[in-house]
Amino acid sequence: MKLPGMDAMRQNFADRVTVTLENHVAHVLLDRADKMNALDDAMFEALIAAGEYVRGLPGVRAVVLSGAGRAFCAGLDLASFGRADRWKDGSLADRTHGIANRPQYVATLWRDLPMPVIAAVHGVCFGGGLQIASGADIRIAHPDTRLAVMEVKWGLVPDMGGYLLWRGNVRDDVLRELTYTHREFTGEQAAALGFATHADADPLARAFALAHEIAGKSPHAVRGAKDLSNRTPLLDDAAVLMAESVSQIDLMGSPNQIESVRAGMERRPPEFIDP
């Protein structure tokens, strides 16, 4: 079911990021193709603004995150960040966005959104770009995509939330090797290593197909499942079991839960109420 006017909804942020909403799916496009979507200050601000905009949009049930042109994101635009010692004042330790600083929030905000986010990765995905893609719930990469944990090449460490976002997906020794060496790997290898969920020759088409499939499910149930997926890795066994029960209590007998059952029994598309 479409919301009135959804087909026409489009928003641009600082000529860096474009958000389009159609049929309950928001498309967040890194839109700096001439620079392979490299991350400068304006891109950082635009990504945060776009993420918060999507968070507040009514009717969004899934998000597709992708890059325009030849790359998903080539990582930091080093030329735009000036002197290498610009952060020597210790401001990176300032928690400006909840538990994160600004660069970390650019990647982690996608995990924090209440609806699922699917990243479609192609071309190049290096450094900060890889960490942004890793913030998505699900990542679909073209088999020939070039990826790398690039920071050690520049004498730095991954610091945009990568260590948090890779935890549980990428084996520890594999992550150590790829970080220490900044060795490139392909999208096909990324799927085997845990950096990507799937490798696909048309990652954007597959991401949209999956997003529309998710958008056809009860948005309250999907959001509840994402919340559990986010919270339970840090809970002890008893807390995990209790979290499942509390979430289920909230859903059972709710309008969308009843509609899920009725639509299934009547073999018709469901008509859900959005959060």
N, C-alpha and C positions, 0 to 999 in steps of 0.2 A: 504494500500500500504506500503510495506517495503522499508526502505532505504537500499542501498547497504551496506553489511557488518554488519547490525544491530544485527543479531543473534549472532555474535561473540564478542560483546562488553561487557567486564567485567573488573572491576577495584576494587582493594582492598586498604583500607586505614588503615595503622598501625595495621593490623590484628585485627581490631575492627569493621569495617564496610565494607560491600561489595556492590557494585552497579553493577547490570546487566541490560542491555538494549535490549529489544526485541519487535518488532512490535509496536514501538512508546511508550511503557510503560517501565519506569525505576523502577527497584525493589531495594530499599534501605534496606539492611538487617543488623540490629544490630547483630554482629557476634562474641559475646563473651559468648557463651552458657555456658561455664564452670562456669561463675560467674553470670549467669542469666541476662547477658547484663547490669550489674551494671555500673554506670557512674564513671569512673576515669578520670584523666586529658587526657590520651590518647584517651579515648572514646569521650570526649568533642571535642578535636581537629579533630578527625576522622569524627564525625558527621558534623561539620562545613565544613570540606574539601569535604565531600561527597555531601552535599547540594549545595555548590558552583560549584562542578563538574557537577551535574545534571543541574543546572541553565544554564551552558554554552554548554551543549550537544545539537547538532542539532537534530530535529525530535522528541523530547520528548513532548508528549501530555498529559501524566498523570503519576503519581508516586504512587507506593505502598510502604508503610513503615511498616516493620514488624521486629520481633525478632526471632533469631534462638534458638532452644532448647526448654526448658520448660517455657520460659517467654518472654513477650515483653520487659520489663525492670523493674528490682527490685528497681530502684532508685539509689541514690548515693552510691558508694562504700566507706563507711565511713573509712575503713582501709587505703585506698589510699590517703586520704586527710589530714592525719597527725593530728597536733594539732588543737583543736577546735577553736583556736584564730587566725588561719592563715589569716583571712580576716579582722582582727581588724584595719588594716591600712587604711580602708575606700576605698580600691581599687574597691570594688563592685559598688561604685557610679560612677566610671569612665565609660563613654559611649564609649566603644571600637568598637562597631559594630552599627553605626548609632545611633538610639535612645536607644540601648540596651547595656548591658555588655555581656561578653562572655557566661556565663551560660544562660542568657535570650535568646540570639541569637540561642543557640542550639535548643530551642523550637520554637521560633517565625520565624526562617528562613523558615520553611515549609509553613507557612501562606504567607510569602513574595515571595515564588517562583511564577513565572507567571502562571504555569500550576497547575491543581488540584492535591492534595495529599490525598491519602486514607490510613488510618492506619488500619492494621489488628492486633487486640490485643488479646492475649491469656495468660493463665497461671497466671502471676503476673504482675501488672502494678501499682507501688507505687511511690509516691512522684515525683521526677524529671521525672520518666518514664511516669507518667500520664500527666505531663505538656508537654512533647515532643509529646505524642499522641494527645494532645489537639491542638497542632499546625497544625495538618492536617485539611483539609477542611471537611472531612468525616471520621468517626471512626466506625469500625465494630468490635464488641467484642464477643468472645465466651461467652455464657450465664454463664459459671462457672468461668470466669476470676475473680481473686481477685484484687480489686482496692482500693486505699485509698489516700486521701490527707494527707500524712504521716508526714509532717514536724514538727508539734507541738509535736509529740512524742519525737523528738530530741531537743526540746526547740527552734525551729526555726519557720519561716513562709514560705509559698510558695513564691519563689522569682525567678522562671525561666519563668516568663511571664504568669503564670497561671491566675492571676487575670484579665489580659488583654484577654486571650484566652477563659476563661470561661464566660466572660461578654456576655449576650444575649443568652447563652445556658443553664446555670444552674441558677435556682432560687436563689435569694440572701440569703434567710433564710436557704435553704438547704445547700448552700455552707458554710455558717457560721457554721452550726451544724457539718458538716463533717470535716471541718477544725479544729474547736475547739476540737473535740473528736478523730480525726484521725481514726474513725470507718471504718472498711472494708465494702465494698458493692460489689455485683456481677456484671458481665457483663449485665445480664438481668436487674438488677436494674439501672445500668448506662444508659441504653437506655431510661428508664423511667424518670431518673433524668436530662438528658441532657448532661451527660459526653460522651455518645456514641450515634451514629446515629441509628444503628441497632444492635441487638443481633443475632448471627448466629452460628450454630454448626461448620461451617467451615469458619471462618472469612477470611482466606487468599484466599480461592477459590472465595468467594464472592467479596473480594476487587479486585482481578484480573478481574473478570467478569465485574465489574463496571468500572474499569480502561479501559478495552478494549472497552466497550460501549462508554465511553467519548472520547477515542482516535479515534473513528469513526466519530466524529462530527468536524465541522470547528474549527481548533485550534485557529484562531483569535477570533471567537465568544466566545469560552469557556474562553479564557484568558480575553477577555473584560468583561465577566460576573463575573469572579473571581475578577478582579480589582474593579468593582462596588460593589461587596459584601464586599470587604475589606474596601472600602472608605466611603460608604454611611452611616454606623452607626454613624459616627462622624460629618456628615453634617446636616445643617438645611434643611427644606423642599424645599426651592427654589434651593439650591445647589444640592440636590438629583435629582430633575427634570432636571436641566441643565446637570448634569453628565450623565444621561441616554441619553439625546439628543446628546451630544457631542460624546459619544461612538457609538451611532447608525449612526451618520454621517460618522464616520470613516469606518464603516462596509458596509454600503449600496453601492452596485455597485462594491464592491471589488471582486477580482477573486474568493475567497473562498465563498463569499456570492452568487455569480452567480452560482458557481458549486453546492452549496447546493440546489438551486432551480432546476437546470437542472437535477441533479441526482435524486431528488425526483420525478420530472415529468417523467423522463425516467425509473424510477424504477430500478436503478442500484446503486452499491456502489460508493460513491463519491471519487474523487481523489484530495485531498487537497494539497495546497502548505504550507509548514511549515514556521513559523516565523523565 
